[in-house]
Amino acid sequence: MAEIRIHQPHALTLDRARAAAQAMAERMASEFGASYAWEGDMLRFRQTGAQGTLALLDGEARLELELGGMMSAFASMIEEKLSRKMREIFTA
């Protein structure tokens, strides 16, 4: 099992950060079959081989992801792609 943690600073209001996270979750659901649910300002998501949370705080978004099985072999590539995506959506 591999774990990925990304802390992305942002200057968005919580409403705008939530809208950005919601758009990302909808895309993940559409493209990868992920399921997700909001618990306050935390988004929990799951798909085959991966599960995690995205916590929205004042000034920061924190992604924590656990990769299981074969997904673990691609952890560095997944982390790089997620880091880039987090920068894109939370610094826009």
HTML snippet that shows the backbone in 3Dmol.js (N, CA, C, O; Angstrom):
<script src="https://3Dmol.org/build/3Dmol-min.js"></script>
<div id="view" style="width:600px;height:400px;position:relative"></div>
<script>
const pdb = `
ATOM      1  N   MET A   1       0.848  -1.172   0.000  1.00  0.00           N
ATOM      2  CA  MET A   1       0.000   0.000   0.000  1.00  0.00           C
ATOM      3  C   MET A   1       0.896   1.238   0.000  1.00  0.00           C
ATOM      4  O   MET A   1       1.921   1.276   0.680  1.00  0.00           O
ATOM      5  N   ALA A   2       0.501   2.235  -0.761  1.00  0.00           N
ATOM      6  CA  ALA A   2       1.225   3.508  -0.812  1.00  0.00           C
ATOM      7  C   ALA A   2       0.301   4.625  -0.342  1.00  0.00           C
ATOM      8  O   ALA A   2      -0.911   4.582  -0.555  1.00  0.00           O
ATOM      9  N   GLU A   3       0.895   5.620   0.297  1.00  0.00           N
ATOM     10  CA  GLU A   3       0.125   6.778   0.754  1.00  0.00           C
ATOM     11  C   GLU A   3       0.663   8.033   0.088  1.00  0.00           C
ATOM     12  O   GLU A   3       1.872   8.205  -0.065  1.00  0.00           O
ATOM     13  N   ILE A   4      -0.249   8.898  -0.301  1.00  0.00           N
ATOM     14  CA  ILE A   4       0.101  10.183  -0.900  1.00  0.00           C
ATOM     15  C   ILE A   4      -0.552  11.268  -0.061  1.00  0.00           C
ATOM     16  O   ILE A   4      -1.733  11.185   0.276  1.00  0.00           O
ATOM     17  N   ARG A   5       0.231  12.284   0.273  1.00  0.00           N
ATOM     18  CA  ARG A   5      -0.292  13.446   1.007  1.00  0.00           C
ATOM     19  C   ARG A   5       0.166  14.701   0.275  1.00  0.00           C
ATOM     20  O   ARG A   5       1.356  14.890   0.027  1.00  0.00           O
ATOM     21  N   ILE A   6      -0.783  15.544  -0.063  1.00  0.00           N
ATOM     22  CA  ILE A   6      -0.473  16.795  -0.745  1.00  0.00           C
ATOM     23  C   ILE A   6      -1.178  17.921  -0.006  1.00  0.00           C
ATOM     24  O   ILE A   6      -2.392  17.874   0.193  1.00  0.00           O
ATOM     25  N   HIS A   7      -0.423  18.929   0.399  1.00  0.00           N
ATOM     26  CA  HIS A   7      -0.986  20.121   1.034  1.00  0.00           C
ATOM     27  C   HIS A   7      -0.801  21.264   0.047  1.00  0.00           C
ATOM     28  O   HIS A   7       0.326  21.651  -0.263  1.00  0.00           O
ATOM     29  N   GLN A   8      -1.912  21.801  -0.444  1.00  0.00           N
ATOM     30  CA  GLN A   8      -1.869  22.863  -1.441  1.00  0.00           C
ATOM     31  C   GLN A   8      -2.412  24.162  -0.862  1.00  0.00           C
ATOM     32  O   GLN A   8      -3.601  24.254  -0.558  1.00  0.00           O
ATOM     33  N   PRO A   9      -1.550  25.174  -0.705  1.00  0.00           N
ATOM     34  CA  PRO A   9      -2.047  26.476  -0.253  1.00  0.00           C
ATOM     35  C   PRO A   9      -2.989  27.073  -1.303  1.00  0.00           C
ATOM     36  O   PRO A   9      -2.845  26.812  -2.498  1.00  0.00           O
ATOM     37  N   HIS A  10      -3.947  27.871  -0.846  1.00  0.00           N
ATOM     38  CA  HIS A  10      -4.830  28.576  -1.779  1.00  0.00           C
ATOM     39  C   HIS A  10      -5.310  29.876  -1.151  1.00  0.00           C
ATOM     40  O   HIS A  10      -5.220  30.073   0.061  1.00  0.00           O
ATOM     41  N   ALA A  11      -5.818  30.753  -2.002  1.00  0.00           N
ATOM     42  CA  ALA A  11      -6.348  32.038  -1.538  1.00  0.00           C
ATOM     43  C   ALA A  11      -7.836  32.137  -1.848  1.00  0.00           C
ATOM     44  O   ALA A  11      -8.384  33.237  -1.925  1.00  0.00           O
ATOM     45  N   LEU A  12      -8.488  30.997  -2.025  1.00  0.00           N
ATOM     46  CA  LEU A  12      -9.909  30.960  -2.364  1.00  0.00           C
ATOM     47  C   LEU A  12     -10.766  31.030  -1.102  1.00  0.00           C
ATOM     48  O   LEU A  12     -10.325  30.662  -0.014  1.00  0.00           O
ATOM     49  N   THR A  13     -11.993  31.507  -1.268  1.00  0.00           N
ATOM     50  CA  THR A  13     -12.952  31.373  -0.176  1.00  0.00           C
ATOM     51  C   THR A  13     -13.284  29.890  -0.057  1.00  0.00           C
ATOM     52  O   THR A  13     -13.041  29.127  -0.992  1.00  0.00           O
ATOM     53  N   LEU A  14     -13.829  29.478   1.064  1.00  0.00           N
ATOM     54  CA  LEU A  14     -14.203  28.065   1.206  1.00  0.00           C
ATOM     55  C   LEU A  14     -15.256  27.671   0.181  1.00  0.00           C
ATOM     56  O   LEU A  14     -15.237  26.543  -0.313  1.00  0.00           O
ATOM     57  N   ASP A  15     -16.177  28.578  -0.151  1.00  0.00           N
ATOM     58  CA  ASP A  15     -17.189  28.268  -1.167  1.00  0.00           C
ATOM     59  C   ASP A  15     -16.557  28.016  -2.531  1.00  0.00           C
ATOM     60  O   ASP A  15     -16.944  27.079  -3.230  1.00  0.00           O
ATOM     61  N   ARG A  16     -15.587  28.845  -2.917  1.00  0.00           N
ATOM     62  CA  ARG A  16     -14.922  28.653  -4.215  1.00  0.00           C
ATOM     63  C   ARG A  16     -14.047  27.406  -4.198  1.00  0.00           C
ATOM     64  O   ARG A  16     -13.971  26.693  -5.199  1.00  0.00           O
ATOM     65  N   ALA A  17     -13.388  27.134  -3.077  1.00  0.00           N
ATOM     66  CA  ALA A  17     -12.572  25.924  -2.962  1.00  0.00           C
ATOM     67  C   ALA A  17     -13.459  24.686  -3.055  1.00  0.00           C
ATOM     68  O   ALA A  17     -13.090  23.697  -3.687  1.00  0.00           O
ATOM     69  N   ARG A  18     -14.630  24.747  -2.423  1.00  0.00           N
ATOM     70  CA  ARG A  18     -15.563  23.618  -2.477  1.00  0.00           C
ATOM     71  C   ARG A  18     -16.077  23.411  -3.901  1.00  0.00           C
ATOM     72  O   ARG A  18     -16.198  22.272  -4.351  1.00  0.00           O
ATOM     73  N   ALA A  19     -16.377  24.488  -4.609  1.00  0.00           N
ATOM     74  CA  ALA A  19     -16.839  24.375  -5.995  1.00  0.00           C
ATOM     75  C   ALA A  19     -15.755  23.741  -6.870  1.00  0.00           C
ATOM     76  O   ALA A  19     -16.058  22.913  -7.729  1.00  0.00           O
ATOM     77  N   ALA A  20     -14.503  24.124  -6.658  1.00  0.00           N
ATOM     78  CA  ALA A  20     -13.397  23.543  -7.414  1.00  0.00           C
ATOM     79  C   ALA A  20     -13.247  22.054  -7.095  1.00  0.00           C
ATOM     80  O   ALA A  20     -13.045  21.239  -7.996  1.00  0.00           O
ATOM     81  N   ALA A  21     -13.347  21.704  -5.817  1.00  0.00           N
ATOM     82  CA  ALA A  21     -13.242  20.302  -5.405  1.00  0.00           C
ATOM     83  C   ALA A  21     -14.413  19.488  -5.944  1.00  0.00           C
ATOM     84  O   ALA A  21     -14.233  18.340  -6.352  1.00  0.00           O
ATOM     85  N   GLN A  22     -15.601  20.066  -5.950  1.00  0.00           N
ATOM     86  CA  GLN A  22     -16.783  19.376  -6.473  1.00  0.00           C
ATOM     87  C   GLN A  22     -16.609  19.071  -7.957  1.00  0.00           C
ATOM     88  O   GLN A  22     -16.936  17.973  -8.409  1.00  0.00           O
ATOM     89  N   ALA A  23     -16.097  20.034  -8.712  1.00  0.00           N
ATOM     90  CA  ALA A  23     -15.865  19.817 -10.143  1.00  0.00           C
ATOM     91  C   ALA A  23     -14.856  18.689 -10.356  1.00  0.00           C
ATOM     92  O   ALA A  23     -15.029  17.860 -11.250  1.00  0.00           O
ATOM     93  N   MET A  24     -13.805  18.656  -9.538  1.00  0.00           N
ATOM     94  CA  MET A  24     -12.807  17.600  -9.639  1.00  0.00           C
ATOM     95  C   MET A  24     -13.424  16.244  -9.296  1.00  0.00           C
ATOM     96  O   MET A  24     -13.146  15.252  -9.970  1.00  0.00           O
ATOM     97  N   ALA A  25     -14.254  16.192  -8.260  1.00  0.00           N
ATOM     98  CA  ALA A  25     -14.896  14.938  -7.852  1.00  0.00           C
ATOM     99  C   ALA A  25     -15.829  14.428  -8.945  1.00  0.00           C
ATOM    100  O   ALA A  25     -15.866  13.229  -9.223  1.00  0.00           O
ATOM    101  N   GLU A  26     -16.574  15.324  -9.558  1.00  0.00           N
ATOM    102  CA  GLU A  26     -17.478  14.924 -10.641  1.00  0.00           C
ATOM    103  C   GLU A  26     -16.696  14.358 -11.821  1.00  0.00           C
ATOM    104  O   GLU A  26     -17.121  13.391 -12.453  1.00  0.00           O
ATOM    105  N   ARG A  27     -15.556  14.967 -12.111  1.00  0.00           N
ATOM    106  CA  ARG A  27     -14.717  14.464 -13.205  1.00  0.00           C
ATOM    107  C   ARG A  27     -14.170  13.078 -12.872  1.00  0.00           C
ATOM    108  O   ARG A  27     -14.163  12.193 -13.727  1.00  0.00           O
ATOM    109  N   MET A  28     -13.711  12.885 -11.636  1.00  0.00           N
ATOM    110  CA  MET A  28     -13.205  11.574 -11.218  1.00  0.00           C
ATOM    111  C   MET A  28     -14.296  10.518 -11.305  1.00  0.00           C
ATOM    112  O   MET A  28     -14.045   9.391 -11.732  1.00  0.00           O
ATOM    113  N   ALA A  29     -15.503  10.882 -10.901  1.00  0.00           N
ATOM    114  CA  ALA A  29     -16.621   9.938 -10.962  1.00  0.00           C
ATOM    115  C   ALA A  29     -16.914   9.559 -12.405  1.00  0.00           C
ATOM    116  O   ALA A  29     -17.155   8.390 -12.708  1.00  0.00           O
ATOM    117  N   SER A  30     -16.895  10.535 -13.286  1.00  0.00           N
ATOM    118  CA  SER A  30     -17.201  10.302 -14.692  1.00  0.00           C
ATOM    119  C   SER A  30     -16.106   9.495 -15.391  1.00  0.00           C
ATOM    120  O   SER A  30     -16.398   8.546 -16.118  1.00  0.00           O
ATOM    121  N   GLU A  31     -14.856   9.872 -15.171  1.00  0.00           N
ATOM    122  CA  GLU A  31     -13.745   9.245 -15.886  1.00  0.00           C
ATOM    123  C   GLU A  31     -13.280   7.927 -15.284  1.00  0.00           C
ATOM    124  O   GLU A  31     -12.871   7.023 -16.012  1.00  0.00           O
ATOM    125  N   PHE A  32     -13.339   7.809 -13.951  1.00  0.00           N
ATOM    126  CA  PHE A  32     -12.741   6.649 -13.296  1.00  0.00           C
ATOM    127  C   PHE A  32     -13.713   5.821 -12.468  1.00  0.00           C
ATOM    128  O   PHE A  32     -13.310   4.836 -11.847  1.00  0.00           O
ATOM    129  N   GLY A  33     -14.974   6.201 -12.448  1.00  0.00           N
ATOM    130  CA  GLY A  33     -15.957   5.445 -11.679  1.00  0.00           C
ATOM    131  C   GLY A  33     -15.829   5.624 -10.180  1.00  0.00           C
ATOM    132  O   GLY A  33     -16.271   4.767  -9.414  1.00  0.00           O
ATOM    133  N   ALA A  34     -15.231   6.724  -9.751  1.00  0.00           N
ATOM    134  CA  ALA A  34     -15.066   6.977  -8.318  1.00  0.00           C
ATOM    135  C   ALA A  34     -16.400   7.368  -7.692  1.00  0.00           C
ATOM    136  O   ALA A  34     -17.251   7.972  -8.345  1.00  0.00           O
ATOM    137  N   SER A  35     -16.570   7.021  -6.432  1.00  0.00           N
ATOM    138  CA  SER A  35     -17.727   7.495  -5.671  1.00  0.00           C
ATOM    139  C   SER A  35     -17.200   8.500  -4.653  1.00  0.00           C
ATOM    140  O   SER A  35     -16.051   8.415  -4.220  1.00  0.00           O
ATOM    141  N   TYR A  36     -18.048   9.449  -4.279  1.00  0.00           N
ATOM    142  CA  TYR A  36     -17.614  10.467  -3.326  1.00  0.00           C
ATOM    143  C   TYR A  36     -18.788  10.967  -2.509  1.00  0.00           C
ATOM    144  O   TYR A  36     -19.944  10.840  -2.913  1.00  0.00           O
ATOM    145  N   ALA A  37     -18.478  11.534  -1.360  1.00  0.00           N
ATOM    146  CA  ALA A  37     -19.496  12.121  -0.483  1.00  0.00           C
ATOM    147  C   ALA A  37     -18.837  13.209   0.350  1.00  0.00           C
ATOM    148  O   ALA A  37     -17.693  13.075   0.785  1.00  0.00           O
ATOM    149  N   TRP A  38     -19.575  14.282   0.563  1.00  0.00           N
ATOM    150  CA  TRP A  38     -19.104  15.375   1.412  1.00  0.00           C
ATOM    151  C   TRP A  38     -19.491  15.114   2.865  1.00  0.00           C
ATOM    152  O   TRP A  38     -20.597  14.657   3.153  1.00  0.00           O
ATOM    153  N   GLU A  39     -18.569  15.409   3.769  1.00  0.00           N
ATOM    154  CA  GLU A  39     -18.817  15.414   5.209  1.00  0.00           C
ATOM    155  C   GLU A  39     -18.316  16.760   5.711  1.00  0.00           C
ATOM    156  O   GLU A  39     -17.142  16.904   6.054  1.00  0.00           O
ATOM    157  N   GLY A  40     -19.201  17.739   5.752  1.00  0.00           N
ATOM    158  CA  GLY A  40     -18.777  19.102   6.092  1.00  0.00           C
ATOM    159  C   GLY A  40     -17.887  19.639   4.994  1.00  0.00           C
ATOM    160  O   GLY A  40     -18.285  19.680   3.830  1.00  0.00           O
ATOM    161  N   ASP A  41     -16.669  20.058   5.358  1.00  0.00           N
ATOM    162  CA  ASP A  41     -15.712  20.566   4.380  1.00  0.00           C
ATOM    163  C   ASP A  41     -14.696  19.502   3.973  1.00  0.00           C
ATOM    164  O   ASP A  41     -13.609  19.831   3.495  1.00  0.00           O
ATOM    165  N   MET A  42     -15.043  18.232   4.159  1.00  0.00           N
ATOM    166  CA  MET A  42     -14.170  17.137   3.757  1.00  0.00           C
ATOM    167  C   MET A  42     -14.881  16.281   2.712  1.00  0.00           C
ATOM    168  O   MET A  42     -16.029  15.874   2.891  1.00  0.00           O
ATOM    169  N   LEU A  43     -14.178  16.024   1.633  1.00  0.00           N
ATOM    170  CA  LEU A  43     -14.677  15.173   0.566  1.00  0.00           C
ATOM    171  C   LEU A  43     -14.023  13.805   0.722  1.00  0.00           C
ATOM    172  O   LEU A  43     -12.798  13.692   0.706  1.00  0.00           O
ATOM    173  N   ARG A  44     -14.834  12.775   0.870  1.00  0.00           N
ATOM    174  CA  ARG A  44     -14.318  11.399   0.923  1.00  0.00           C
ATOM    175  C   ARG A  44     -14.587  10.766  -0.434  1.00  0.00           C
ATOM    176  O   ARG A  44     -15.672  10.921  -0.995  1.00  0.00           O
ATOM    177  N   PHE A  45     -13.595  10.050  -0.960  1.00  0.00           N
ATOM    178  CA  PHE A  45     -13.771   9.419  -2.264  1.00  0.00           C
ATOM    179  C   PHE A  45     -13.148   8.032  -2.267  1.00  0.00           C
ATOM    180  O   PHE A  45     -12.266   7.709  -1.472  1.00  0.00           O
ATOM    181  N   ARG A  46     -13.646   7.233  -3.193  1.00  0.00           N
ATOM    182  CA  ARG A  46     -13.185   5.850  -3.303  1.00  0.00           C
ATOM    183  C   ARG A  46     -13.366   5.390  -4.745  1.00  0.00           C
ATOM    184  O   ARG A  46     -14.345   5.727  -5.411  1.00  0.00           O
ATOM    185  N   GLN A  47     -12.409   4.623  -5.196  1.00  0.00           N
ATOM    186  CA  GLN A  47     -12.533   3.930  -6.469  1.00  0.00           C
ATOM    187  C   GLN A  47     -11.709   2.658  -6.343  1.00  0.00           C
ATOM    188  O   GLN A  47     -10.978   2.493  -5.367  1.00  0.00           O
ATOM    189  N   THR A  48     -11.812   1.783  -7.285  1.00  0.00           N
ATOM    190  CA  THR A  48     -11.077   0.535  -7.217  1.00  0.00           C
ATOM    191  C   THR A  48      -9.587   0.823  -7.051  1.00  0.00           C
ATOM    192  O   THR A  48      -8.986   1.494  -7.891  1.00  0.00           O
ATOM    193  N   GLY A  49      -9.000   0.326  -5.986  1.00  0.00           N
ATOM    194  CA  GLY A  49      -7.573   0.479  -5.739  1.00  0.00           C
ATOM    195  C   GLY A  49      -7.153   1.761  -5.049  1.00  0.00           C
ATOM    196  O   GLY A  49      -5.963   1.963  -4.806  1.00  0.00           O
ATOM    197  N   ALA A  50      -8.102   2.636  -4.726  1.00  0.00           N
ATOM    198  CA  ALA A  50      -7.730   3.906  -4.088  1.00  0.00           C
ATOM    199  C   ALA A  50      -8.882   4.442  -3.249  1.00  0.00           C
ATOM    200  O   ALA A  50     -10.054   4.253  -3.575  1.00  0.00           O
ATOM    201  N   GLN A  51      -8.519   5.115  -2.160  1.00  0.00           N
ATOM    202  CA  GLN A  51      -9.503   5.816  -1.337  1.00  0.00           C
ATOM    203  C   GLN A  51      -8.796   6.957  -0.628  1.00  0.00           C
ATOM    204  O   GLN A  51      -7.594   6.897  -0.369  1.00  0.00           O
ATOM    205  N   GLY A  52      -9.560   8.001  -0.318  1.00  0.00           N
ATOM    206  CA  GLY A  52      -8.915   9.114   0.348  1.00  0.00           C
ATOM    207  C   GLY A  52      -9.866  10.219   0.727  1.00  0.00           C
ATOM    208  O   GLY A  52     -11.086  10.088   0.633  1.00  0.00           O
ATOM    209  N   THR A  53      -9.262  11.328   1.164  1.00  0.00           N
ATOM    210  CA  THR A  53     -10.026  12.498   1.573  1.00  0.00           C
ATOM    211  C   THR A  53      -9.373  13.753   1.008  1.00  0.00           C
ATOM    212  O   THR A  53      -8.171  13.792   0.744  1.00  0.00           O
ATOM    213  N   LEU A  54     -10.192  14.762   0.835  1.00  0.00           N
ATOM    214  CA  LEU A  54      -9.728  16.098   0.480  1.00  0.00           C
ATOM    215  C   LEU A  54     -10.369  17.044   1.478  1.00  0.00           C
ATOM    216  O   LEU A  54     -11.575  17.288   1.427  1.00  0.00           O
ATOM    217  N   ALA A  55      -9.562  17.577   2.385  1.00  0.00           N
ATOM    218  CA  ALA A  55     -10.056  18.491   3.417  1.00  0.00           C
ATOM    219  C   ALA A  55      -9.814  19.924   2.964  1.00  0.00           C
ATOM    220  O   ALA A  55      -8.710  20.278   2.550  1.00  0.00           O
ATOM    221  N   LEU A  56     -10.856  20.741   3.048  1.00  0.00           N
ATOM    222  CA  LEU A  56     -10.759  22.147   2.677  1.00  0.00           C
ATOM    223  C   LEU A  56     -10.674  22.992   3.935  1.00  0.00           C
ATOM    224  O   LEU A  56     -11.576  22.977   4.772  1.00  0.00           O
ATOM    225  N   LEU A  57      -9.585  23.725   4.057  1.00  0.00           N
ATOM    226  CA  LEU A  57      -9.343  24.593   5.205  1.00  0.00           C
ATOM    227  C   LEU A  57      -9.159  26.016   4.702  1.00  0.00           C
ATOM    228  O   LEU A  57      -8.957  26.233   3.507  1.00  0.00           O
ATOM    229  N   ASP A  58      -9.229  26.983   5.605  1.00  0.00           N
ATOM    230  CA  ASP A  58      -8.912  28.357   5.222  1.00  0.00           C
ATOM    231  C   ASP A  58      -7.460  28.398   4.754  1.00  0.00           C
ATOM    232  O   ASP A  58      -6.543  28.171   5.543  1.00  0.00           O
ATOM    233  N   GLY A  59      -7.259  28.683   3.491  1.00  0.00           N
ATOM    234  CA  GLY A  59      -5.907  28.837   2.965  1.00  0.00           C
ATOM    235  C   GLY A  59      -5.194  27.571   2.554  1.00  0.00           C
ATOM    236  O   GLY A  59      -4.047  27.644   2.114  1.00  0.00           O
ATOM    237  N   GLU A  60      -5.820  26.409   2.677  1.00  0.00           N
ATOM    238  CA  GLU A  60      -5.134  25.168   2.325  1.00  0.00           C
ATOM    239  C   GLU A  60      -6.126  24.057   1.989  1.00  0.00           C
ATOM    240  O   GLU A  60      -7.188  23.939   2.601  1.00  0.00           O
ATOM    241  N   ALA A  61      -5.750  23.247   1.000  1.00  0.00           N
ATOM    242  CA  ALA A  61      -6.474  22.016   0.678  1.00  0.00           C
ATOM    243  C   ALA A  61      -5.521  20.861   0.968  1.00  0.00           C
ATOM    244  O   ALA A  61      -4.368  20.880   0.538  1.00  0.00           O
ATOM    245  N   ARG A  62      -6.004  19.849   1.701  1.00  0.00           N
ATOM    246  CA  ARG A  62      -5.164  18.709   2.081  1.00  0.00           C
ATOM    247  C   ARG A  62      -5.733  17.426   1.497  1.00  0.00           C
ATOM    248  O   ARG A  62      -6.835  17.001   1.846  1.00  0.00           O
ATOM    249  N   LEU A  63      -4.976  16.828   0.616  1.00  0.00           N
ATOM    250  CA  LEU A  63      -5.358  15.570  -0.012  1.00  0.00           C
ATOM    251  C   LEU A  63      -4.581  14.440   0.646  1.00  0.00           C
ATOM    252  O   LEU A  63      -3.358  14.508   0.765  1.00  0.00           O
ATOM    253  N   GLU A  64      -5.290  13.406   1.071  1.00  0.00           N
ATOM    254  CA  GLU A  64      -4.661  12.192   1.597  1.00  0.00           C
ATOM    255  C   GLU A  64      -5.258  11.021   0.840  1.00  0.00           C
ATOM    256  O   GLU A  64      -6.477  10.853   0.796  1.00  0.00           O
ATOM    257  N   LEU A  65      -4.398  10.218   0.248  1.00  0.00           N
ATOM    258  CA  LEU A  65      -4.830   9.141  -0.635  1.00  0.00           C
ATOM    259  C   LEU A  65      -4.078   7.864  -0.297  1.00  0.00           C
ATOM    260  O   LEU A  65      -2.860   7.879  -0.125  1.00  0.00           O
ATOM    261  N   GLU A  66      -4.808   6.764  -0.203  1.00  0.00           N
ATOM    262  CA  GLU A  66      -4.208   5.443  -0.012  1.00  0.00           C
ATOM    263  C   GLU A  66      -4.393   4.660  -1.299  1.00  0.00           C
ATOM    264  O   GLU A  66      -5.504   4.540  -1.817  1.00  0.00           O
ATOM    265  N   LEU A  67      -3.293   4.133  -1.805  1.00  0.00           N
ATOM    266  CA  LEU A  67      -3.325   3.323  -3.013  1.00  0.00           C
ATOM    267  C   LEU A  67      -3.072   1.872  -2.639  1.00  0.00           C
ATOM    268  O   LEU A  67      -2.123   1.574  -1.913  1.00  0.00           O
ATOM    269  N   GLY A  68      -3.891   0.991  -3.116  1.00  0.00           N
ATOM    270  CA  GLY A  68      -3.731  -0.423  -2.830  1.00  0.00           C
ATOM    271  C   GLY A  68      -3.414  -1.196  -4.093  1.00  0.00           C
ATOM    272  O   GLY A  68      -3.525  -0.677  -5.204  1.00  0.00           O
ATOM    273  N   GLY A  69      -3.023  -2.430  -3.908  1.00  0.00           N
ATOM    274  CA  GLY A  69      -2.809  -3.331  -5.032  1.00  0.00           C
ATOM    275  C   GLY A  69      -1.882  -2.766  -6.091  1.00  0.00           C
ATOM    276  O   GLY A  69      -0.833  -2.198  -5.789  1.00  0.00           O
ATOM    277  N   MET A  70      -2.288  -2.934  -7.325  1.00  0.00           N
ATOM    278  CA  MET A  70      -1.459  -2.519  -8.448  1.00  0.00           C
ATOM    279  C   MET A  70      -1.300  -1.005  -8.549  1.00  0.00           C
ATOM    280  O   MET A  70      -0.332  -0.523  -9.137  1.00  0.00           O
ATOM    281  N   MET A  71      -2.235  -0.254  -7.984  1.00  0.00           N
ATOM    282  CA  MET A  71      -2.133   1.210  -8.025  1.00  0.00           C
ATOM    283  C   MET A  71      -0.878   1.687  -7.295  1.00  0.00           C
ATOM    284  O   MET A  71      -0.323   2.730  -7.641  1.00  0.00           O
ATOM    285  N   SER A  72      -0.429   0.942  -6.299  1.00  0.00           N
ATOM    286  CA  SER A  72       0.764   1.323  -5.533  1.00  0.00           C
ATOM    287  C   SER A  72       1.995   1.440  -6.424  1.00  0.00           C
ATOM    288  O   SER A  72       2.869   2.270  -6.174  1.00  0.00           O
ATOM    289  N   ALA A  73       2.064   0.621  -7.449  1.00  0.00           N
ATOM    290  CA  ALA A  73       3.211   0.648  -8.353  1.00  0.00           C
ATOM    291  C   ALA A  73       3.316   1.973  -9.103  1.00  0.00           C
ATOM    292  O   ALA A  73       4.393   2.336  -9.576  1.00  0.00           O
ATOM    293  N   PHE A  74       2.220   2.684  -9.210  1.00  0.00           N
ATOM    294  CA  PHE A  74       2.186   3.945  -9.954  1.00  0.00           C
ATOM    295  C   PHE A  74       2.119   5.159  -9.029  1.00  0.00           C
ATOM    296  O   PHE A  74       1.746   6.248  -9.466  1.00  0.00           O
ATOM    297  N   ALA A  75       2.475   4.983  -7.761  1.00  0.00           N
ATOM    298  CA  ALA A  75       2.315   6.044  -6.763  1.00  0.00           C
ATOM    299  C   ALA A  75       3.024   7.336  -7.148  1.00  0.00           C
ATOM    300  O   ALA A  75       2.434   8.409  -7.029  1.00  0.00           O
ATOM    301  N   SER A  76       4.263   7.268  -7.602  1.00  0.00           N
ATOM    302  CA  SER A  76       4.987   8.506  -7.916  1.00  0.00           C
ATOM    303  C   SER A  76       4.357   9.231  -9.098  1.00  0.00           C
ATOM    304  O   SER A  76       4.273  10.459  -9.090  1.00  0.00           O
ATOM    305  N   MET A  77       3.920   8.507 -10.097  1.00  0.00           N
ATOM    306  CA  MET A  77       3.269   9.121 -11.248  1.00  0.00           C
ATOM    307  C   MET A  77       1.928   9.743 -10.839  1.00  0.00           C
ATOM    308  O   MET A  77       1.593  10.845 -11.273  1.00  0.00           O
ATOM    309  N   ILE A  78       1.176   9.040 -10.015  1.00  0.00           N
ATOM    310  CA  ILE A  78      -0.117   9.539  -9.539  1.00  0.00           C
ATOM    311  C   ILE A  78       0.091  10.787  -8.684  1.00  0.00           C
ATOM    312  O   ILE A  78      -0.646  11.763  -8.820  1.00  0.00           O
ATOM    313  N   GLU A  79       1.088  10.756  -7.805  1.00  0.00           N
ATOM    314  CA  GLU A  79       1.355  11.915  -6.948  1.00  0.00           C
ATOM    315  C   GLU A  79       1.728  13.141  -7.782  1.00  0.00           C
ATOM    316  O   GLU A  79       1.257  14.245  -7.509  1.00  0.00           O
ATOM    317  N   GLU A  80       2.559  12.951  -8.783  1.00  0.00           N
ATOM    318  CA  GLU A  80       2.959  14.068  -9.646  1.00  0.00           C
ATOM    319  C   GLU A  80       1.751  14.669 -10.365  1.00  0.00           C
ATOM    320  O   GLU A  80       1.592  15.889 -10.421  1.00  0.00           O
ATOM    321  N   LYS A  81       0.916  13.809 -10.905  1.00  0.00           N
ATOM    322  CA  LYS A  81      -0.274  14.277 -11.630  1.00  0.00           C
ATOM    323  C   LYS A  81      -1.251  14.990 -10.684  1.00  0.00           C
ATOM    324  O   LYS A  81      -1.802  16.034 -11.034  1.00  0.00           O
ATOM    325  N   LEU A  82      -1.464  14.431  -9.497  1.00  0.00           N
ATOM    326  CA  LEU A  82      -2.364  15.057  -8.527  1.00  0.00           C
ATOM    327  C   LEU A  82      -1.819  16.395  -8.026  1.00  0.00           C
ATOM    328  O   LEU A  82      -2.583  17.342  -7.839  1.00  0.00           O
ATOM    329  N   SER A  83      -0.513  16.478  -7.808  1.00  0.00           N
ATOM    330  CA  SER A  83       0.092  17.741  -7.376  1.00  0.00           C
ATOM    331  C   SER A  83      -0.140  18.825  -8.417  1.00  0.00           C
ATOM    332  O   SER A  83      -0.495  19.955  -8.084  1.00  0.00           O
ATOM    333  N   ARG A  84       0.063  18.474  -9.664  1.00  0.00           N
ATOM    334  CA  ARG A  84      -0.155  19.425 -10.754  1.00  0.00           C
ATOM    335  C   ARG A  84      -1.620  19.858 -10.808  1.00  0.00           C
ATOM    336  O   ARG A  84      -1.913  21.043 -10.968  1.00  0.00           O
ATOM    337  N   LYS A  85      -2.533  18.906 -10.675  1.00  0.00           N
ATOM    338  CA  LYS A  85      -3.964  19.207 -10.732  1.00  0.00           C
ATOM    339  C   LYS A  85      -4.391  20.069  -9.544  1.00  0.00           C
ATOM    340  O   LYS A  85      -5.177  21.002  -9.708  1.00  0.00           O
ATOM    341  N   MET A  86      -3.885  19.769  -8.367  1.00  0.00           N
ATOM    342  CA  MET A  86      -4.210  20.567  -7.177  1.00  0.00           C
ATOM    343  C   MET A  86      -3.747  22.013  -7.365  1.00  0.00           C
ATOM    344  O   MET A  86      -4.472  22.946  -7.020  1.00  0.00           O
ATOM    345  N   ARG A  87      -2.537  22.201  -7.912  1.00  0.00           N
ATOM    346  CA  ARG A  87      -2.059  23.563  -8.177  1.00  0.00           C
ATOM    347  C   ARG A  87      -2.984  24.275  -9.159  1.00  0.00           C
ATOM    348  O   ARG A  87      -3.320  25.444  -8.968  1.00  0.00           O
ATOM    349  N   GLU A  88      -3.391  23.568 -10.206  1.00  0.00           N
ATOM    350  CA  GLU A  88      -4.270  24.167 -11.216  1.00  0.00           C
ATOM    351  C   GLU A  88      -5.593  24.625 -10.614  1.00  0.00           C
ATOM    352  O   GLU A  88      -6.014  25.762 -10.831  1.00  0.00           O
ATOM    353  N   ILE A  89      -6.244  23.756  -9.869  1.00  0.00           N
ATOM    354  CA  ILE A  89      -7.604  24.102  -9.427  1.00  0.00           C
ATOM    355  C   ILE A  89      -7.642  25.009  -8.205  1.00  0.00           C
ATOM    356  O   ILE A  89      -8.609  25.748  -8.021  1.00  0.00           O
ATOM    357  N   PHE A  90      -6.619  24.968  -7.371  1.00  0.00           N
ATOM    358  CA  PHE A  90      -6.665  25.784  -6.161  1.00  0.00           C
ATOM    359  C   PHE A  90      -5.856  27.079  -6.251  1.00  0.00           C
ATOM    360  O   PHE A  90      -5.839  27.857  -5.297  1.00  0.00           O
ATOM    361  N   THR A  91      -5.196  27.321  -7.363  1.00  0.00           N
ATOM    362  CA  THR A  91      -4.511  28.599  -7.540  1.00  0.00           C
ATOM    363  C   THR A  91      -5.090  29.368  -8.719  1.00  0.00           C
ATOM    364  O   THR A  91      -4.510  30.357  -9.166  1.00  0.00           O
ATOM    365  N   ALA A  92      -6.222  28.916  -9.217  1.00  0.00           N
ATOM    366  CA  ALA A  92      -6.861  29.588 -10.364  1.00  0.00           C
ATOM    367  C   ALA A  92      -7.521  30.878  -9.939  1.00  0.00           C
ATOM    368  O   ALA A  92      -8.106  31.575 -10.768  1.00  0.00           O
TER     369      ALA A  92
END
`;
const viewer = $3Dmol.createViewer("view");
viewer.addModel(pdb, "pdb");
viewer.setStyle({}, {cartoon: {color: "spectrum"}});
viewer.zoomTo();
viewer.render();
</script>
